[in-house]
């Protein structure tokens, strides 16, 4: 098996090598330089009918490889590729820690057990169809939204592979996903919120201002945990959302808000909320004096007694515990999530006739479509009122007027 310029012929055992020519297949070999601290890698491909054909194919593969359009490692599995893809994103800092954790959960729980050992280059839409069918069969609790989250992760990863030449086609584009309808948000009615925020157990709780700003300002829990007094102007009744606390396990990091539209967004405050925040700031100043040098002054609007930051999940868990302690006319208060306080703000604004675009900007949604998809069912009589108001502008007897 002599190799000439990376091209060689592998003879079969039955080959009569005394002949000048034979029909044994030709192959090519490519050897890549060693990476720092690594080993050189060799890649081969066989099945060519002639030396000329093998040589031409090798030259084409080298051009593609040097241009960075193809990874000639055809043995890499789906799991190995996905882990490498996530590691690259994590190292580049292009995604949030919580997103990285979500990617790894998807791969470990769902992808690896079903298609993890399949070679990346061998992936077909059928592999995904069978995987999703198996997941739904083995895990009846898995919802269509979870299937779509798995698919979204694979779509992002495989599209990257196609761009780099590691896959020929995006196999996720040819898969039919289960129907999924966005669940309707059902925030508290104003009376329910008033019963909660005015109850004895909540009125005396130190996190009451957090709940009020969540409902009246529409801030996310991570944005509330990271909010600083430097970003709040009570005299002008306005605050600016510049950062959020992102929690992954026990690790908390400060990052930009969830969407670009949510970064540096201005939130106007009503006077009742301003009064609550003034009282809260005065109480916080008294705590600072009480702790003296031991106080951890991070400039946070909402902090523990010693000035330390609240974990975002602590805000949510405390909210849930307090709901269980509040009743209305002997009946337990309806359970909602902390995030539903943000939904309450949207519903109040829409009920007041505030345009959808203004609500979207206040909440920091990526676009108005997100706001509309989430809250359009809450409009109720607002649409009818708007129609009557528009009709009232047309003088009686005009064309189009009954």
N, C-alpha and C positions, 0 to 999 in steps of 0.2 A: 504494500500500500504506500507507494511513493507519493509525497506531496510536493506539488510544484506551484509556487505562488499562491498557496492557500487552497489549491484545487487538487483533488485526489480521486482515485477510483478504488472502490472497495469490491474486491472480487468474491464471488460466491464460492462455496466449497466445491461445487461441481464444475467450476470454470476450468477450461483447458487453457492454461496460460501459455501453452506453446504456440497458440495462434497469435498472429500479428494483431488482430482486433477481436474484441468480445463485446457482448451487450450488457455487461455489468454496469450498474448505475454509477454516476459521478456525483461527488459531493464537494461542498466548499467549507472552509473553516475561517472564522474571524476571531481574532484575539484582541481584546481591548486592554489598554494600559491599566495598571493597578491604581485604585483610588488610594488616598492617603491612609496608610495603616491596613490596607486590604490586599487582596490577591488579584492577579490577572484573571480575566474571565474569557472562556472560549465558547463560541457558539458555532454549531454546524447545521447544515441543511443538505439533505440528500435527495436522490430520485431523478437526477438530471440525465438525459439521454446521451450527452456528449460533454467532452471537456470544455468546448467553446461555450455551450449553454450554461454550464456550472460557473465558468469564469465570468460571463456576462452578469449572471444573477448575483454573484459575489460583489462585483463592482457596484451594482445598483444598490445592494444592501449597505455597502460602505458609505455611499453618498448620502443615503437616508439617515444612517446612524450619525455621521459627522455633522449633518444639518440639525441634529437633535429632534428629528421627526419620528424616530422609531427606537424603541428599546428592543434590541435583538434577543433579549431574554424571553423566549417563548414559553418558558417553564413556570413563570411566576403565577401563583394561584390567586384567586379572587381575594382571599383573606390577606395574603401577603401584600398584594397591591393596595388594598383599602387601608391597611395599617400604615403603609408607606405614604399614602396620600394624606392621611390624617396627620402623621408626624410632620410632613412638609408644611401643612397649614398651621399647625401649632407652632412650629419653629419660626414661621414667617409672621406670626401674630395677626394673621388675616381673619381669624374667627375668634369669637369669645370662648373663654374656658368652658362655659356652660354648653356651648355648641359642640365643642370637642368631646365633652362627656356624652352628649346625646348621640354623636356619631359612633362612639365606642360602644355604647349600650346597644344601638341598633345592630352593629356588626356581631357583637358577642352573643346577644340573645336570639337573633333571628337569622342573620345572613350566614355566619360561619357554620352553624349546624346543618345547613341545607345545601349551600353551594360553595362553601369555603374552600374545598379542595379542588374545585373545577379550575382548569387553567384559564386565565383571563382571555386568551385568544380564542378559546373554544366556547365562550359564552354566547348563548342564543336567547331570544325572547322566551322560548320554551322553558329554559331553566327558571326564569322568573315566574312564569305561569305556574309551574309545578311547585315552586317554593311557596308562593302565596296560597295556593290551594292547601298545601300541607300545614301551613301556619294556621289557617282558619279551621282546619280539621282537628289539629292537635290542641289549639288554644282558642276555644269558643269565646273567651273573654276579650280577644283582640278585636278592636273596633276598626271600621273602615278608615278612620283617621290615622290609626297606627300604621296600617298597610300603606297609606299614602305617605306617611313620614319615612317609612323604610324606603319606599320607591324614590322619594325626593333625595334622600342621601345617596342612593345608588346612581340616580340620574346625574347629580353633580359630579360624583367620582368618575363615572364612565365617560361623561362628556370631556372631562379633563384628559382621560386616557385617549380618546379619539383625537383631540387636539395635538397630543404628543405623539401620535402614531402608534400607540400601544394597542389600540383596538381599531378595527376597520369601520365599525358602525356602532352607534349608540343603541344598544339593544333595549333600553328602557322606553324608547320612542314607540315601540310596537307592542306594548302590553296594555290590555284593557283592565283598568282598576275598578274595584267595587264602587258603586254609587255612594256618594257622601254628601250630606247636607250639613252645612254649618249649624251647630246647635244654637237655638235661640237664647239670647241672654235674657234673664229674668231678674233684674235687680229689684231691690226693695221699692215699694211705693213710698212716697214722701212721709206718710204717716208711720210706716214701719221704721224708717230711718229716725224719725223724731222720737219714737218710743225708745229706740236703742240709745241714742245719744243723750236723751234726757233722763234715762233711768238712773237710779241712785248708784248702782254698781259701776256705771260708766262715767257718771258725772264726777266722781271722786278719783278716777283712774288717771295716771300720769300719761297714758297714751291717747287720751281723748282728743287732744289737738291733732294727733296723727290721723285719726279716723275722720275728723272734720275736714282736714286739708285733702285727704284722699277723695272724699265725697264732693267737696266744693271746688277742688282744683283739678281733679282728675289725674293726679300723679300716681305712678306705679309704686309698689312698695319699695323697690330698689332705689327709685328716685327720691323717695321720702327719707330713706335711711342715709343717703349721701348728701342731702340738701344742707347747704351751709348758709349762715346768716349773711355772708357777703353777697349771696345771690338773692337776698330778700330786701325789698325797700318798702317798709310798712307805711311810710309817709305818702308814697305814690301808689300804694296798694297794688304792688306787682312783685312777681318773682320770676327768676330765669332758671330753667332746668338745664344744667350743664353736665351732669354726671349721674351715674347710678352705681349702687353697690350690687355686684354680681356674686352670687353664692354658688359654689360647687363643693358639695360635701361640707367640710368644716372650713374651707378656704374662702375668704372674701376678698375680692379685688374691686378696685374703683375703675370703671370704664365709662366710655361715652354712652349716652342713652341708647335704647334699643334700635331706633331708626335714625337716619340722617335728619329726617324732618323733626325728630324729637329733640335734637341737640340745639342748645341755646334758644329753646322756644320760650316765649314770654307768656306768662299766665297771669291774667288780671284777677284780683281778689275782691270779694264783696266785703263790706265794712264789718259784718258780723265775724267773718273769718279773721280779718285784721285785728279785731278786738281780742279774739281768742289767742292769736299769736303774740300780741303785746303782753297779755297776762302770763302766757307760757314763758316768754323771754324773761320776765321779771322773776318768775319762780326758778328758772334756770340760774339766774344770777345769784339768788340766795343759796342754791346748792353749791355753786362755785366757791362762795365765801365759806361755806360749811366745811368743804373738803380741803380748802387751802392749797398748798403746794402739791398735794396728792391728786388734785383734779386734772384730768386728762383733757386739756382744752384743744379740741380739734375744730372748733368753730361750727359744730354741727347744730342744726336747728333742733333735731330730735336726738337726744343722747341719754344714756343711763345716768344715774345720780352722780357717778364719778366722771362723767364726760365721755365715756367709751361709746363706740358705735353700736347700735342695735343690729343684730343679724336680721336680714329681711324676713327669714322664716319665723323669727320670734314675733314680729308684728302680726303676721298672719295667724299664728297659733294662738296668740293672746286674744285676737279678735274672735276667733272661733270659740274659745273658752268663755268669753264674756257673753256671747249670744246665748249660750246654753243657760246663763243665769238670769236672762231677761224674759219676762212674760208680759202679755197684754191681755187684760181681762181674764186672767187665769189660764190663758193659752200660751204655750211656748212660742217665742218669736221665730219666724221662718228662717231656716238656715240658709245663709248665702256665703260666698267666698269673700276674702278681702278684696280681690280684684273686682268684685261686683260693686264696690264703692265707686270705682272709676266708671263702671257702666251706669251707675246712678247719676253721676254728673252729666253724662251724655244724654240720658233720658230726660233729665230736668231741662237741659238746654233745648232739646228738640221740642219738648212740650211747650216751651216758652216761645217757639217759633224761630229759634236761631238757625240760620242757614247751615246745611250739612257741611259746607266747605269750612265754615268758621269752627264748627265742632271738631272737624278733622284736624285743623291746625292747632287747636287748643290741646287736643289729646296727643299730638305728635305722631299721628298715623303716617305711614309712608305715602299714602295717596287717599283721595276722597272715596275711591271704590271700596277700600277696606272699611271705612266708616259706614258707608251705605249698606254694604253686605251685612255688617254686624248689627246695625241699629234701625234699618228702614222699617222693620215691623213695629217699632215703637212709636212711629209717627201718629198712628191712629187718627184722631180727629183733626190733627194739625193740617193734613192735606185738604180736608173738607173746608176748614177755615180759610186756608189760602185760596181755594177755588172761589169761595164766596167773596173774599176781599178783592180778587182780580175781577170778578164779574161786576162788583160794585163800582169799579172805575169807568165802566161803559155807561154813558147817559141813556136813560130810558128812551126807546124809540129808535135808537141807532141800529144799523145793520148788525145782525148777529145777536141782538138783544130781543127777548120775547116781548 
